[in-house]
Amino acid sequence: MEFAFVRNGREETDREKIRAFAEAYGLVLCGELTGANAGRLWSEKTAERPGRGDTLIVADAAALGSRYEEALQAVSLAVRQGVSLYCVKEGLRIDALFPQTFDRTAEICLPLYKAVLSIRN
């Protein structure tokens, strides 16, 4: 199942970006989650949150956390839960079901690092 994550205060712009992305790639959104940042989805006890095999789509990397550490923690939690992540603005895809080899780690982490650098600490 594909979930859209929309940040509080940015609902319309995030929704529009995610909808366009989903349509372009033939994804069917099954639900919409809202909050301050996506990293809190796993720390809060909510009935509707992504689980193993699901996909979470965010408009940009800033939706993963308001600080660099929160964003990296969100990615780590998603991977541990088996949830794939898409960051529309940065063009990032972190597929938890097919872990990459160690040799490709830098190649995968560098775009994420550049994306989260834009998040103000």
Accessible surface in RSA format (square Angstrom, percent):
REM  Atomic radii and reference values for relative SASA: ProtOr
REM  Chains: A
REM  Algorithm: Lee & Richards
REM  Probe-radius: 1.40
REM  Slices: 20
REM RES _ NUM      All-atoms   Total-Side   Main-Chain    Non-polar    All polar
REM                ABS   REL    ABS   REL    ABS   REL    ABS   REL    ABS   REL
RES MET A   1   118.68  61.5  91.56  60.6  27.11  64.5  56.71  48.2  61.96  82.1
RES GLU A   2    37.13  21.3  37.13  28.1   0.00   0.0   0.07   0.1  37.06  30.3
RES PHE A   3     6.47   3.2   6.47   4.0   0.00   0.0   6.47   3.9   0.00   0.0
RES ALA A   4     3.65   3.4   3.65   5.6   0.00   0.0   3.65   5.1   0.00   0.0
RES PHE A   5     0.03   0.0   0.01   0.0   0.02   0.1   0.01   0.0   0.02   0.1
RES VAL A   6     0.00   0.0   0.00   0.0   0.00   0.0   0.00   0.0   0.00   0.0
RES ARG A   7    26.22  11.0  26.21  13.4   0.01   0.0  11.36  15.5  14.86   9.0
RES ASN A   8    91.02  62.8  72.92  70.5  18.10  43.6  27.76  66.8  63.27  61.2
RES GLY A   9    71.41  88.1   0.00   N/A  71.41  88.1  37.01 101.6  34.39  77.0
RES ARG A  10    93.05  39.1  87.41  44.6   5.63  13.4  41.19  56.3  51.86  31.4
RES GLU A  11    59.27  34.0  57.68  43.6   1.59   3.8  19.02  36.8  40.26  32.9
RES GLU A  12   122.73  70.5 118.60  89.7   4.13   9.8  65.29 126.3  57.44  46.9
RES THR A  13    76.02  54.1  70.89  71.9   5.13  12.2  73.56  98.8   2.46   3.7
RES ASP A  14     0.07   0.0   0.07   0.1   0.00   0.0   0.00   0.0   0.07   0.1
RES ARG A  15    53.78  22.6  52.00  26.5   1.79   4.3  14.66  20.0  39.12  23.7
RES GLU A  16   123.46  70.9 122.13  92.4   1.34   3.2  36.05  69.7  87.41  71.4
RES LYS A  17    78.32  38.2  72.40  44.4   5.92  14.1  57.56  51.8  20.76  22.1
RES ILE A  18     0.71   0.4   0.71   0.5   0.00   0.0   0.71   0.5   0.00   0.0
RES ARG A  19   120.35  50.5 120.18  61.3   0.17   0.4  45.16  61.7  75.20  45.6
RES ALA A  20    60.93  56.0  50.26  77.6  10.67  24.3  55.69  78.4   5.25  13.9
RES PHE A  21    31.84  15.9  25.68  15.9   6.16  16.0  31.12  18.9   0.72   2.1
RES ALA A  22     3.75   3.4   3.75   5.8   0.00   0.0   3.75   5.3   0.00   0.0
RES GLU A  23   136.72  78.5 110.98  84.0  25.74  61.3  48.00  92.8  88.73  72.4
RES ALA A  24    80.86  74.3  38.29  59.1  42.57  96.8  50.85  71.6  30.01  79.5
RES TYR A  25   152.09  71.0 125.04  71.1  27.05  70.4  84.03  63.1  68.06  83.9
RES GLY A  26    64.11  79.1   0.00   N/A  64.11  79.1  37.24 102.2  26.86  60.2
RES LEU A  27    43.08  24.0  30.60  21.9  12.47  31.4  32.00  22.5  11.08  29.8
RES VAL A  28   111.34  73.3 106.51  96.4   4.82  11.6 109.59  95.2   1.75   4.7
RES LEU A  29    57.02  31.8  30.99  22.2  26.03  65.4  30.99  21.8  26.03  70.1
RES CYS A  30    70.11  53.0  31.27  34.9  38.84  91.3  15.72  39.8  54.39  58.6
RES GLY A  31    18.24  22.5   0.00   N/A  18.24  22.5  16.58  45.5   1.66   3.7
RES GLU A  32    70.10  40.2  47.43  35.9  22.66  54.0  22.83  44.2  47.26  38.6
RES LEU A  33    14.18   7.9  11.67   8.3   2.52   6.3  14.18  10.0   0.00   0.0
RES THR A  34    73.93  52.6  50.96  51.7  22.97  54.7  19.38  26.0  54.55  82.5
RES GLY A  35    17.89  22.1   0.00   N/A  17.89  22.1  17.89  49.1   0.00   0.0
RES ALA A  36    56.91  52.3  34.56  53.3  22.35  50.8  39.12  55.1  17.78  47.1
RES ASN A  37     6.91   4.8   5.22   5.0   1.70   4.1   1.30   3.1   5.62   5.4
RES ALA A  38     0.21   0.2   0.21   0.3   0.00   0.0   0.21   0.3   0.00   0.0
RES GLY A  39    11.84  14.6   0.00   N/A  11.84  14.6   8.00  21.9   3.84   8.6
RES ARG A  40   103.53  43.5 103.06  52.5   0.47   1.1  30.03  41.0  73.51  44.6
RES LEU A  41    13.43   7.5  12.91   9.2   0.51   1.3  13.25   9.3   0.17   0.5
RES TRP A  42    27.98  11.2   8.52   4.1  19.46  45.7   8.76   4.7  19.22  31.2
RES SER A  43    83.00  70.1  48.37  64.6  34.63  79.8  49.00 104.3  34.00  47.6
RES GLU A  44    87.12  50.0  82.80  62.6   4.31  10.3  35.34  68.3  51.78  42.3
RES LYS A  45   193.28  94.3 159.70  98.0  33.58  79.9 108.39  97.6  84.89  90.4
RES THR A  46    57.88  41.2  42.76  43.3  15.12  36.0  48.77  65.5   9.11  13.8
RES ALA A  47   117.92 108.4  68.28 105.4  49.64 112.9  80.52 113.4  37.40  99.1
RES GLU A  48    93.46  53.7  85.56  64.7   7.90  18.8  37.74  73.0  55.72  45.5
RES ARG A  49    87.86  36.9  71.14  36.3  16.72  39.8   7.49  10.2  80.37  48.7
RES PRO A  50     3.37   2.5   0.00   0.0   3.37  12.2   0.00   0.0   3.37  20.9
RES GLY A  51    24.76  30.5   0.00   N/A  24.76  30.5  24.20  66.4   0.56   1.3
RES ARG A  52   172.30  72.3 143.06  72.9  29.24  69.6  70.14  95.9 102.16  61.9
RES GLY A  53    37.56  46.3   0.00   N/A  37.56  46.3  16.65  45.7  20.90  46.8
RES ASP A  54    22.34  15.6  21.58  21.5   0.76   1.8   0.00   0.0  22.34  22.3
RES THR A  55    14.45  10.3  14.45  14.6   0.00   0.0   0.39   0.5  14.06  21.2
RES LEU A  56     0.05   0.0   0.05   0.0   0.00   0.0   0.05   0.0   0.00   0.0
RES ILE A  57     0.00   0.0   0.00   0.0   0.00   0.0   0.00   0.0   0.00   0.0
RES VAL A  58     0.00   0.0   0.00   0.0   0.00   0.0   0.00   0.0   0.00   0.0
RES ALA A  59     0.14   0.1   0.00   0.0   0.14   0.3   0.00   0.0   0.14   0.4
RES ASP A  60     9.68   6.8   9.68   9.6   0.00   0.0   3.30   7.8   6.38   6.4
RES ALA A  61     0.04   0.0   0.04   0.1   0.00   0.0   0.04   0.1   0.00   0.0
RES ALA A  62    34.80  32.0  28.35  43.7   6.45  14.7  28.35  39.9   6.45  17.1
RES ALA A  63     0.00   0.0   0.00   0.0   0.00   0.0   0.00   0.0   0.00   0.0
RES LEU A  64     0.40   0.2   0.40   0.3   0.00   0.0   0.40   0.3   0.00   0.0
RES GLY A  65     0.05   0.1   0.00   N/A   0.05   0.1   0.00   0.0   0.05   0.1
RES SER A  66    64.59  54.6  54.37  72.6  10.22  23.5  48.42 103.1  16.18  22.7
RES ARG A  67   113.31  47.6 113.31  57.8   0.00   0.0  36.71  50.2  76.60  46.4
RES TYR A  68    58.51  27.3  58.51  33.3   0.00   0.0  40.62  30.5  17.89  22.1
RES GLU A  69    97.92  56.2  92.40  69.9   5.52  13.1  53.55 103.6  44.37  36.2
RES GLU A  70    38.23  22.0  36.01  27.2   2.22   5.3  19.88  38.4  18.36  15.0
RES ALA A  71     0.04   0.0   0.01   0.0   0.03   0.1   0.04   0.1   0.00   0.0
RES LEU A  72    66.20  36.9  61.85  44.2   4.35  10.9  62.20  43.7   4.00  10.8
RES GLN A  73   106.05  59.3 100.27  73.3   5.78  13.8  24.58  52.3  81.47  61.8
RES ALA A  74     0.83   0.8   0.59   0.9   0.24   0.5   0.63   0.9   0.20   0.5
RES VAL A  75    17.76  11.7  17.76  16.1   0.00   0.0  17.76  15.4   0.00   0.0
RES SER A  76    45.33  38.3  37.63  50.2   7.70  17.7  29.18  62.1  16.15  22.6
RES LEU A  77    32.07  17.9  32.07  22.9   0.00   0.0  32.07  22.5   0.00   0.0
RES ALA A  78     0.06   0.1   0.06   0.1   0.00   0.0   0.06   0.1   0.00   0.0
RES VAL A  79    65.62  43.2  57.96  52.5   7.66  18.5  57.96  50.4   7.66  20.8
RES ARG A  80   155.73  65.4 131.53  67.1  24.20  57.6  69.20  94.6  86.54  52.4
RES GLN A  81    81.56  45.6  76.18  55.7   5.38  12.8   3.75   8.0  77.81  59.0
RES GLY A  82     0.62   0.8   0.00   N/A   0.62   0.8   0.62   1.7   0.00   0.0
RES VAL A  83     0.25   0.2   0.00   0.0   0.25   0.6   0.00   0.0   0.25   0.7
RES SER A  84     8.73   7.4   8.73  11.6   0.00   0.0   3.86   8.2   4.87   6.8
RES LEU A  85     2.48   1.4   2.02   1.4   0.46   1.2   2.07   1.5   0.41   1.1
RES TYR A  86    36.63  17.1  36.61  20.8   0.02   0.1  16.13  12.1  20.51  25.3
RES CYS A  87     1.98   1.5   0.56   0.6   1.42   3.3   0.15   0.4   1.82   2.0
RES VAL A  88    33.62  22.1  21.52  19.5  12.09  29.1  21.74  18.9  11.88  32.2
RES LYS A  89   145.58  71.0 110.66  67.9  34.92  83.1  69.90  62.9  75.67  80.6
RES GLU A  90    52.84  30.3  21.26  16.1  31.59  75.2  25.41  49.1  27.44  22.4
RES GLY A  91    65.35  80.6   0.00   N/A  65.35  80.6  34.55  94.8  30.80  69.0
RES LEU A  92    17.87  10.0  14.03  10.0   3.84   9.7  15.44  10.8   2.43   6.5
RES ARG A  93   143.20  60.1 118.67  60.5  24.52  58.4  37.26  50.9 105.94  64.2
RES ILE A  94    21.32  12.1  19.53  14.6   1.78   4.3  21.32  15.4   0.00   0.0
RES ASP A  95    30.24  21.2  18.27  18.2  11.97  28.3   8.81  20.7  21.43  21.4
RES ALA A  96    13.27  12.2   0.00   0.0  13.27  30.2   2.14   3.0  11.13  29.5
RES LEU A  97    78.45  43.7  56.93  40.7  21.52  54.1  59.53  41.8  18.92  50.9
RES PHE A  98   140.92  70.5 137.71  85.3   3.20   8.3 140.54  85.2   0.38   1.1
RES PRO A  99   113.50  82.7  85.08  77.6  28.41 103.3  91.68  75.7  21.82 135.6
RES GLN A 100    84.26  47.1  56.87  41.6  27.38  65.2  17.04  36.3  67.22  51.0
RES THR A 101    90.83  64.6  82.32  83.5   8.52  20.3  84.15 113.0   6.69  10.1
RES PHE A 102   178.28  89.2 163.34 101.2  14.94  38.9 166.32 100.8  11.96  34.2
RES ASP A 103   131.99  92.5 101.44 101.0  30.56  72.3  32.92  77.5  99.08  98.8
RES ARG A 104   100.35  42.1  99.89  50.9   0.46   1.1  38.78  53.0  61.57  37.3
RES THR A 105    57.06  40.6  55.35  56.1   1.72   4.1  46.90  63.0  10.16  15.4
RES ALA A 106    75.42  69.3  65.63 101.3   9.80  22.3  72.59 102.2   2.83   7.5
RES GLU A 107   107.76  61.9  92.49  70.0  15.27  36.4  48.74  94.3  59.02  48.2
RES ILE A 108    46.81  26.6  39.58  29.5   7.23  17.4  44.55  32.1   2.26   6.1
RES CYS A 109    60.35  45.6  59.39  66.2   0.96   2.3  24.15  61.2  36.20  39.0
RES LEU A 110    94.82  52.8  91.77  65.7   3.06   7.7  94.31  66.2   0.52   1.4
RES PRO A 111    55.46  40.4  49.41  45.0   6.05  22.0  52.88  43.7   2.58  16.1
RES LEU A 112    11.41   6.4  11.41   8.2   0.00   0.0  11.41   8.0   0.00   0.0
RES TYR A 113    96.68  45.1  95.76  54.5   0.92   2.4  58.57  44.0  38.11  47.0
RES LYS A 114   129.87  63.4 117.42  72.0  12.45  29.7  69.95  63.0  59.93  63.8
RES ALA A 115     6.54   6.0   0.00   0.0   6.54  14.9   6.49   9.1   0.05   0.1
RES VAL A 116     0.67   0.4   0.01   0.0   0.66   1.6   0.01   0.0   0.66   1.8
RES LEU A 117   105.32  58.7  81.73  58.5  23.59  59.3  83.09  58.4  22.22  59.8
RES SER A 118    80.92  68.4  47.52  63.4  33.40  76.9  49.89 106.2  31.02  43.5
RES ILE A 119    14.84   8.4   5.42   4.0   9.42  22.7   9.09   6.5   5.75  15.6
RES ARG A 120   215.91  90.7 198.11 101.0  17.80  42.4  77.61 106.1 138.30  83.8
RES ASN A 121   138.15  95.3  75.75  73.2  62.41 150.3  50.28 121.0  87.87  84.9
END  Absolute sums over single chains surface
CHAIN  1 A     7084.2       5656.9       1427.3       3884.9       3199.2
END  Absolute sums over all chains
TOTAL          7084.2       5656.9       1427.3       3884.9       3199.2
